[in-house]
């Protein structure tokens, strides 16, 4: 898998822990949603915890865990399945400030959408990363410099810009 | 580019529609550049066809039976003369000299080349037009009453709301990969001319007890293979809360709409399976949980947009033109045109003209580039340079002085645009059908043409009165057959085209889905069956009774008998 952060491919310092694997003494590990409760109950000091969740997860079931999580990774089973965008919004609304990651076959063309909904990083298969290099991700992000919506993460909101221009 | 005759144009004709500011213009240019890049990446292999597809669709480009088809948005159906001329120029340069106006206030070109489409989009952007979100699983072009701003029965011009929603829904970060397409229609009048009951979301502008303007919100209507009349989810949403409430609906739909089966993925199925009460509870819970402060800028923005939709500088005229009265008598063909194609206007001395794109035996909704230019000229000479596109696939000139109607009629007649059949039996809504569409199971245009020819006598059509026939060439129902007073659905049975006829459909506030008349009939039999139904209606109707009223009064069973008797006559039905 390849990881995109701020328009660049970076090394992933998180390790995905299989459900049968014991919790390590240190480091950054991602567990499945099924494992989450157990991991939180037995979390060694010095271990950073992340969780991988399906896009059908009820965000209210995570409310108590969010303050102890440093990474929430939402699975995108297909790039055209946009449920993860709404789930990201709801997880941000619940107060999560850690790293929000989209994991699956997301396309460069969806980068601005993902950032807008609160994702920080995108994890894609290597095969896709070979076809869609950094420059394509950067260009796709730049193509949506201003948006018509407010309340989403974007370099600029057209409504805000209009308001500012009208006030001058 | 072909120039029009400048001597015909009224100088500085004001238009009363939204104009792009620098942000709108930049946004549309960015979309064109983005799509140009996507086409390049597709050809280079960075995007596979499956990956390219949703982005191609979100820019209005379909792969059809013979070629690509480009669907251009005409937001809330309003066009300026300049925009209409540009559509004509594109038809000449990139297509075969014509375009097809659809039932959702769009224009389709049937023969563009993939590599030309970025240039076409750029050409559209120059006149503040685009093809953004005319297809794909996103919020589609927002439609509105084609008599907006001029209808006597209007509470408020719905186009300001529609433009407000056009902007809000464009390239939405969260709602661009929905389970399925999402269509919104708005009306501000007492009579629904925008078919809001059969949209994913229908908005009806209403006044509350305090006299404040807000919206009644209808959700879960739709046609297609499982037609439903929408249900009221909320009686009143204030204008300040409109976007927040819509966002709540969209979020519930995006999360819970079915994605396992594309034919069960529309919001109407969610409403049907969960029930309106459960959907309402989910939407209200989301609405209550939202941070509504981000929408606090909206009322000012709405006012900014609404200021564009002000009335043009009408003259003070007598309510009725004496000149018109004389001309109607002196020229019977013109008199018929006025009787049928001219509607009352809210301003004394003015009229609304429907230009029929349904010549007898013609292709419903098609216009040649030359006709588009004549319409542009007509709008400048006689109507402040403004045109509308109706979901009935006709063109509207919304501000014509009654005393100019005769001159306008002569101009239209010279371009074969004066067919006096608006709303009559030959004003047929039809999808492109098997002649163009890759989804179709049967032809629809030739059936429309055959019916039109059968009823070619316009005086007979006037005796029959208003009667909507709608034809779809497959169960996806683009021709809205479910809500036709007479609906015709083309299917394929054992390799043969078979046409199922429904009666009693109604696209207005009193919406109903048509009921099946009987077994399917062949294409050749359709005109006979329609004629028998119409004759039966004429025999049974009471004074002034519309088809749907007679059908509701005497019941479907009596009409079924007509088809049964037809079968006994030896026809193979």
Interface residues (C-beta under 8 A of the other chain):
Chain A: X79 X80 X81 X82 X83 X85 X86 X87 X89 X93 X107 X109 X110 X112 X113 X115 X116 X117 X131 X132 X136 X139 X140 X143 X144 X145 X146 X147 X148 X149 X150 X151 X152 X154 X158 X159 X160 X161 X162 X163 X166
Chain B: X21 X23 X24 X26 X27 X30 X33 X34 X37 X38 X41 X45 X46 X47 X51 X54 X55 X137 X167 X168 X170 X171 X172 X173 X174 X175 X176 X177 X178 X251 X254 X255 X259 X289 X291 X294 X295 X297 X298 X300 X301 X304
